[in-house]
Amino acid sequence: MTTNMSATLSRRRLLGTATCAGLAALPLASRFTLAAEPTKPKELIVRAWGGVWVEALEKGVSKPFRERTGIAVRHDLTEDNELRPKIWAAVDQRRTPPVHVNWDTTTNATKSALRGVAEDLSDLANLKEMLPAARPTGFRGVPLINMYSYVYVLAYRDEAFPNGAPDSWQVLLDPRFKGRIALYDDGIGFQPPAQIAGGGKLEDIPDNMEPCWSFMRKVKAQNPLLGEDPDFTTWFQNGEIDLACTILSNARAARQNGIKVSWTVPKEGAKVDTDSMWVPKGLPENELYWAKRYIDFAMTREAQQVWTGELGLPGLRPGLTPPADLVGDPAYPTRPEDFARLLSVPSPVLVQHEAEWSQKFNEIMQG
């Protein structure tokens, strides 16, 4: 990621150094009423995932932001991988980008920041209240902000496991579940546990991933369904699947809709990751200002509590209260010992190899 200070300098020219200092000290609601603020746009466009994801964002962030500012918030549900080249092309061609705020995986956000298309967010007042993990490492500024962590759990339909949760990812190979398991359509979240389940070691990623690919070939023979976040909830609700490697939120949404679905972190472990928000370069100055205010509000305790609580994910703002149904859940890590049993791959490795791994996954699943 590269840092662009022009937006910060423009803001200083607008408000003045003394005003900025005072602004940072004010509560968020007060800052929305300062006379020195630039003209409000009619709307902000925020990229989001569908299903429970956009519903949680609307309830925790977009609706209260709209109520405080009077600015309409429209959610663009274009998939992150599909939107990324459109943003890059707009910045390269000096056109206005298609969204004001990109809610993105940290891996994809890192790719965009390394390309130099992300604005610097280091001046946001609430950033200092976040946990250190909210800030990306290796950059002079803050081109993205991590908002929460999440785990790719092994979700399962309760009726298929009357004797309790499966304890290993090897259960995906059970002939009983042929045609009734599901993965993400690019394999995301599945490589680390597949590496372990295939007899390999986490530290061998990325140099020796044959154990991962070997295990995936066996899973392919099970004819898995491949999809995106909303699909998993729908599949469980429709009784189409018994097992899935998916983010906790999707299984939890199915359970909250009355479906008997549970989840577990198997003995091999489960991948843990983060999502982030960032602002593309090229916005008009007033729209840039309000896009940054949206992200600043998303970091408040008020917004984080509702937003991440609805998702069932641990936010990166200290002092949040876990949802009652997730207290002590290994898929809701809040302590160092919780993270110790989870599988984490460094962001630089993910950025460098994600496209390669996705291609390999597609070759296996389409072979």
C-alpha positions in Angstrom: 0.0 0.0 0.0 1.2 3.6 -0.6 0.2 6.7 1.3 -1.5 9.7 -0.2 -1.4 12.8 2.1 -3.2 15.1 -0.3 -6.6 14.4 1.3 -5.2 15.1 4.8 -3.6 18.4 3.6 -6.8 19.5 1.9 -8.6 18.9 5.1 -6.1 21.0 7.0 -6.5 23.8 4.5 -10.2 23.6 5.0 -10.4 23.4 8.8 -7.1 24.8 10.0 -4.7 23.1 12.3 -6.4 24.3 15.5 -9.8 23.2 14.2 -8.5 19.8 13.4 -7.1 19.4 16.9 -10.4 20.3 18.4 -12.3 18.1 16.0 -10.4 15.0 17.1 -11.3 15.7 20.7 -15.1 16.0 20.0 -17.6 13.2 20.1 -18.6 11.9 16.8 -22.1 13.3 16.9 -20.7 16.8 17.5 -18.3 16.6 14.6 -21.3 15.9 12.3 -22.6 19.4 13.0 -19.6 21.6 12.6 -20.2 24.5 10.2 -16.7 24.1 8.7 -17.6 20.7 7.3 -17.7 20.4 3.5 -20.9 20.0 1.5 -22.7 16.7 2.1 -23.2 14.5 -0.9 -26.6 13.1 -1.6 -25.4 9.6 -0.9 -22.4 7.5 -0.1 -21.9 4.1 -1.9 -20.5 1.4 0.3 -19.5 -2.0 -1.1 -20.8 -4.9 1.0 -21.5 -8.6 1.0 -25.1 -9.7 0.8 -27.3 -11.6 3.2 -26.6 -11.2 7.0 -23.5 -9.2 6.1 -25.2 -6.2 4.6 -28.1 -6.5 7.1 -25.6 -6.2 10.0 -23.8 -3.2 8.3 -27.1 -1.4 7.7 -28.2 -1.9 11.3 -24.9 -1.1 13.0 -23.3 1.5 10.8 -25.2 2.7 7.7 -28.6 3.5 9.3 -27.2 5.4 12.4 -24.7 7.3 10.1 -27.6 8.2 7.8 -29.7 9.4 10.8 -26.8 11.5 12.1 -25.8 13.1 8.9 -28.8 13.0 6.6 -26.6 11.4 3.9 -28.2 8.4 2.2 -26.0 5.2 2.2 -26.4 2.9 -0.7 -24.9 -0.6 -0.5 -23.2 -2.0 -3.6 -23.2 -5.8 -3.4 -20.7 -6.4 -6.2 -18.3 -9.1 -5.1 -14.9 -7.8 -3.8 -12.9 -9.6 -6.5 -15.1 -8.2 -9.2 -15.0 -4.7 -8.0 -11.3 -4.4 -7.4 -10.3 -4.1 -11.1 -13.0 -1.5 -11.6 -11.6 0.6 -8.9 -8.0 0.2 -10.1 -9.1 1.2 -13.7 -10.9 4.3 -12.4 -7.9 5.5 -10.4 -5.5 4.7 -13.3 -7.8 6.7 -15.7 -8.4 9.5 -13.2 -12.1 8.8 -13.1 -14.3 8.9 -10.0 -14.2 5.4 -8.4 -17.5 3.4 -8.3 -17.7 3.4 -4.5 -16.9 5.7 -1.7 -16.0 3.0 0.9 -14.9 -0.5 0.1 -15.7 -3.1 2.8 -13.1 -5.7 1.8 -11.1 -8.7 2.9 -7.8 -7.5 4.4 -6.0 -9.5 1.7 -7.7 -7.7 -1.2 -7.5 -4.4 0.6 -3.7 -4.9 0.9 -3.4 -5.6 -2.8 -5.2 -2.3 -3.5 -3.1 -0.4 -1.0 0.1 -1.8 -2.5 -1.0 -0.6 -5.9 -1.4 2.9 -4.4 -5.1 3.4 -4.9 -6.1 3.8 -1.3 -6.4 7.1 0.7 -4.6 7.5 4.0 -6.9 7.1 7.0 -4.4 7.8 9.7 -6.2 11.0 10.8 -9.4 9.3 11.8 -10.2 10.1 15.5 -11.4 6.7 16.5 -8.4 4.8 15.1 -6.5 5.4 18.3 -9.3 3.6 20.3 -8.9 0.4 18.3 -6.7 -2.6 19.1 -3.3 -2.6 17.5 -4.5 -5.3 15.0 -6.7 -2.7 13.4 -3.6 -1.0 11.8 -1.9 -2.7 8.9 1.8 -3.2 9.2 4.5 -2.3 6.7 3.1 1.0 5.5 3.9 4.6 6.3 0.3 5.6 6.6 -2.9 3.8 7.2 -4.4 2.9 3.8 -6.9 0.4 5.4 -8.3 -0.3 8.8 -9.1 -3.9 10.0 -12.5 -3.9 11.7 -12.9 -7.4 13.2 -11.6 -11.0 13.0 -13.4 -14.1 11.9 -13.0 -17.8 11.7 -13.8 -20.2 8.9 -15.5 -22.8 11.0 -16.7 -26.4 10.1 -20.4 -25.8 10.1 -22.8 -28.8 10.3 -26.4 -29.7 10.3 -27.3 -31.0 13.8 -29.5 -33.8 12.5 -26.6 -35.3 10.5 -24.5 -35.5 13.8 -26.8 -36.8 16.5 -23.8 -37.9 18.6 -22.1 -34.5 18.7 -19.8 -32.3 16.6 -17.3 -33.8 14.1 -13.8 -33.5 15.5 -11.9 -33.4 12.2 -12.0 -32.0 8.7 -11.6 -35.6 7.6 -15.4 -35.8 7.9 -15.7 -34.1 4.6 -14.5 -37.3 3.0 -17.2 -39.5 4.5 -19.2 -41.1 1.7 -22.5 -40.3 3.5 -22.0 -36.6 2.7 -21.2 -36.9 -1.0 -23.0 -33.9 -2.7 -23.9 -32.4 0.7 -20.8 -30.4 1.6 -20.0 -26.8 0.6 -16.9 -24.6 0.1 -16.3 -21.1 -1.1 -16.0 -20.9 -4.8 -12.4 -19.8 -4.7 -11.4 -22.1 -1.8 -10.8 -19.2 0.5 -10.4 -20.2 4.2 -9.9 -23.8 3.3 -6.2 -24.1 2.4 -4.7 -24.0 5.9 -7.0 -26.8 7.4 -6.7 -28.8 4.2 -2.9 -28.6 4.6 -3.1 -30.0 8.1 -5.8 -32.6 7.2 -3.7 -33.7 4.3 -0.8 -34.5 6.6 1.2 -31.3 6.1 2.4 -28.5 8.4 1.2 -24.9 8.5 4.8 -23.7 8.4 5.2 -25.4 5.0 2.8 -22.9 3.5 3.5 -21.7 0.8 6.7 -23.7 -0.1 5.1 -27.2 0.1 1.4 -27.3 -0.3 1.0 -30.7 -1.9 -0.7 -32.1 1.3 -3.3 -29.3 0.8 -3.9 -30.0 -2.8 -4.0 -33.8 -2.2 -6.7 -33.4 0.4 -8.7 -31.0 -1.9 -8.6 -33.6 -4.6 -10.3 -36.1 -2.3 -12.9 -33.5 -1.3 -13.5 -32.8 -5.0 -14.6 -36.4 -5.4 -17.4 -35.6 -2.9 -19.0 -33.2 -5.4 -19.1 -30.1 -3.1 -21.3 -27.2 -3.7 -19.3 -23.9 -4.3 -20.7 -20.5 -3.5 -20.4 -17.2 -1.7 -21.5 -16.1 1.8 -25.3 -15.8 1.3 -25.4 -19.3 -0.4 -24.3 -21.1 2.8 -27.1 -19.8 4.9 -29.6 -20.6 2.1 -28.2 -24.1 1.5 -28.6 -24.9 5.2 -32.1 -23.4 5.3 -33.1 -25.5 2.3 -31.6 -28.7 3.8 -29.2 -29.0 0.8 -26.0 -29.5 2.8 -24.8 -31.1 5.9 -21.3 -29.7 6.2 -19.5 -26.5 5.1 -16.3 -24.6 5.5 -17.7 -21.1 6.0 -17.4 -18.0 8.1 -19.2 -18.4 11.5 -21.7 -15.6 10.6 -23.3 -17.6 7.9 -24.0 -20.7 10.0 -25.1 -18.5 12.9 -27.6 -16.7 10.6 -29.1 -20.0 9.6 -29.5 -21.0 13.3 -31.1 -17.6 14.1 -33.6 -18.3 11.3 -34.6 -21.5 13.1 -32.4 -24.0 11.3 -30.6 -26.6 13.5 -27.0 -25.7 12.5 -23.9 -25.7 14.7 -20.2 -25.2 14.1 -16.9 -26.3 15.5 -13.2 -25.7 15.3 -11.8 -29.2 14.5 -8.6 -30.6 16.0 -6.6 -29.5 12.9 -7.6 -26.0 13.6 -9.5 -23.4 11.5 -8.3 -20.3 9.6 -8.6 -16.9 11.3 -8.6 -13.7 9.2 -9.8 -10.1 9.2 -11.8 -7.7 7.0 -11.2 -4.1 6.6 -12.5 -0.8 5.2 -10.7 1.6 2.9 -11.4 4.6 0.6 -10.4 4.7 -3.1 -8.5 7.6 -4.4 -10.1 10.0 -6.9 -13.2 11.1 -5.0 -14.2 14.8 -5.0 -12.9 16.5 -1.8 -16.2 16.7 0.0 -17.1 13.1 -0.8 -13.7 12.0 0.4 -14.3 13.8 3.7 -17.7 12.1 4.3 -16.4 8.7 3.2 -13.7 8.9 5.9 -16.3 10.0 8.4 -18.3 6.9 7.6 -15.3 4.7 8.4 -14.6 6.7 11.5 -18.1 6.1 12.7 -17.7 2.3 12.0 -14.9 2.3 14.6 -17.0 3.8 17.4 -18.0 1.4 20.2 -21.7 2.1 19.4 -21.3 0.9 15.8 -18.9 -1.9 16.5 -21.1 -3.4 19.2 -24.1 -3.6 16.9 -22.4 -4.4 13.6 -20.0 -7.1 14.8 -22.5 -8.4 17.3 -25.0 -9.0 14.6 -22.3 -10.8 12.6 -21.2 -12.8 15.7 -17.6 -11.7 15.1 -15.1 -10.1 17.6 -14.6 -6.5 16.7 -11.3 -4.8 17.1 -12.6 -2.1 19.4 -11.8 -3.0 23.1 -14.6 -3.3 25.6 -17.2 -4.9 23.3 -19.7 -7.3 24.9 -19.8 -10.7 23.1 -23.2 -12.0 22.0 -24.6 -14.2 24.7 -24.6 -17.3 22.4 -20.9 -16.9 21.6 -19.3 -16.4 25.0 -16.4 -18.9 25.3 -16.9 -20.2 21.8 -13.6 -21.1 20.2 -14.8 -19.5 17.0 -15.1 -16.2 18.8 -11.5 -15.5 19.8 -10.8 -12.8 22.3 -7.7 -14.1 24.2 -4.3 -15.2 23.1 -5.1 -18.8 24.0 -8.1 -18.6 21.7 -6.0 -17.6 18.8 -3.4 -20.3 19.6 -5.6 -23.0 18.3 -6.4 -21.1 15.1 -4.5 -21.1 11.8 -3.2 -17.8 10.6 -1.3 -17.2 7.4 0.7 -13.9 7.2 -0.9 -11.2 4.9 2.1 -10.9 2.6 1.9 -14.6 1.9 -1.8 -14.4 1.2 -1.3 -11.3 -1.1 1.4 -13.0 -3.1 -0.2 -16.4 -3.5 -4.0 -15.9 -3.3 -4.5 -15.8 -7.1 -2.3 -18.8 -7.6 -4.1 -20.8 -4.9 -7.5 -19.8 -6.3 -6.4 -21.0 -9.8 -5.2 -24.2 -8.3 -8.4 -24.7 -6.5 -10.5 -24.1 -9.6 -8.3 -26.5 -11.6 -8.9 -29.2 -9.0 -12.7 -28.6 -8.7 -13.2 -28.4 -12.5 -10.9 -31.3 -13.3 
